[in-house]
Amino acid sequence: MSDPSSSDTRLRTTFKIRLNGETLAIATVGQAYQFLTNYNSVEWMEFRALHENAVTALEGAAGNAMLTVQATDAVRALFVSAKLL
């Protein structure tokens, strides 16, 4: 498996979220993986199961681009639950 944080594999959509008054675009597996893993785990505690599913799906998509649909769906579910979208 390749390093998920450096993956240029495109997600099926570009997520545009507002964070601290700034708009952040997340378009690749690597960008999503970095966003989900760089924040303190306490911040994702409420959404632990969704967070774990998203990170696992992104790790899979980094190694196999055919899994980007599942990774995109997992990230979307997390972002919607966290009210980031």
Secondary structure, DSSP 8 states (H G I E B T S, - for coil): ---GGG---EEEEEEEEEETTEEEEEEEHHHHHHHHHHS-GGGGGGGHHHHHHHHHHHHHHHH-GGGHHHHHHHHHHHHHHTT--
